[in-house]
Amino acid sequence: MACFGVTHHIPTAKLRLDFFKMLGKSVNSGGYLVVTFWQFDIKKSYKIREFEKLLGKNDFILGWDNKPNLFRYCHLYDDKEKSQIDKLLNKSGLFLAEEFLDIGNDGAGSHYFIWRKN
């Protein structure tokens, strides 16, 4: 099962944990789960007063497609949160097989995680 370009759009810690619990239950024995965590440049985020009180830790508002007044919510996973997700998936029988970073010249990219279910 692959999950690319999705996780950074899931708001709230509870919804993110619920999402990963569901993923863990959905992988069959011997199967793989591949997930990316987008590593975006927070310096490109916007401060929008109407949204600031709704944002949690590591939550940001980014532009979309270089269009003025078009924004999107994004969450930046830190190492602690990724470790929590790994431990949560371990409870579902998934164990980390590999991880790697793919960062472009602009400093943005993705952190890839590959888990295998015994």
C-alpha positions in Angstrom: 0.0 0.0 0.0 1.4 3.4 -0.9 0.4 6.8 0.6 2.2 9.7 -1.2 1.3 13.4 -0.9 -1.5 12.8 1.6 -0.3 12.9 5.2 0.7 16.6 5.4 -3.0 17.5 4.7 -4.4 15.7 7.7 -5.4 18.2 10.4 -5.1 17.5 14.1 -2.9 15.0 15.9 -5.9 12.7 16.7 -7.0 12.4 13.0 -3.4 11.7 12.0 -3.0 8.9 14.6 -6.4 7.5 13.6 -5.3 7.6 9.9 -2.1 5.6 10.6 -4.0 3.1 12.8 -6.3 2.5 9.9 -3.4 2.1 7.5 -1.7 -0.4 9.9 -4.9 -2.5 10.0 -5.2 -2.4 6.2 -1.9 -4.0 5.3 -2.0 -7.8 4.9 0.7 -10.1 6.4 3.8 -10.0 4.2 2.7 -6.7 2.7 4.3 -3.3 2.7 3.3 0.2 3.6 5.1 3.1 1.9 4.5 6.6 3.2 6.0 9.9 2.4 6.2 12.9 4.7 6.7 16.1 2.8 9.6 18.3 4.0 8.6 21.7 2.9 10.2 25.1 3.5 8.3 26.8 6.4 9.8 30.1 5.3 7.3 30.0 2.4 4.3 29.8 4.8 1.8 32.6 5.3 0.6 34.2 8.5 -3.2 34.6 8.1 -4.8 35.9 11.3 -8.1 34.1 10.7 -6.3 30.7 10.6 -3.6 31.2 13.3 -5.8 30.2 16.2 -6.8 27.0 14.4 -3.3 25.9 13.7 -1.5 23.5 16.0 2.2 22.7 16.4 4.0 22.3 13.0 0.8 23.4 11.1 1.2 25.9 8.3 -0.7 27.7 5.6 1.1 27.5 2.2 0.3 29.0 -1.1 -1.0 27.0 -4.0 0.3 27.0 -7.6 1.7 30.6 -7.2 -1.8 32.0 -7.3 -2.6 34.9 -5.1 -5.2 34.3 -2.4 -5.2 30.5 -2.9 -4.0 28.7 0.2 -3.7 25.2 1.6 -3.2 23.6 5.1 0.0 21.6 5.6 1.4 19.8 8.6 5.2 19.3 8.9 6.0 16.1 10.8 9.0 16.3 13.1 11.2 13.4 14.1 9.3 12.9 17.3 6.0 12.5 15.6 7.5 10.2 12.9 8.8 8.0 15.8 5.4 7.9 17.4 3.9 6.8 14.1 6.5 4.1 13.8 5.7 2.8 17.3 2.0 2.9 16.5 2.5 0.9 13.3 4.7 -1.6 15.2 1.6 -2.4 17.3 -0.1 -3.4 14.1 2.8 -5.8 13.2 4.5 -3.4 10.8 8.2 -2.9 11.2 10.4 -0.3 9.5 12.3 -1.9 6.6 13.8 1.3 5.2 13.7 5.0 5.2 15.4 7.7 3.1 15.3 11.4 2.3 14.8 12.7 -1.2 15.5 16.4 -1.0 15.8 18.7 -4.1 17.9 21.7 -4.8 15.2 24.0 -3.4 15.5 22.3 0.0 12.1 20.7 -0.2 11.4 17.0 -0.7 10.1 14.0 1.0 11.0 11.6 3.8 10.1 8.1 2.7 9.3 5.3 5.1 8.8 1.6 4.1 7.2 -0.7 6.6 6.7 -4.5 6.2 4.1 -6.5 8.0 5.2 -9.9 9.3 
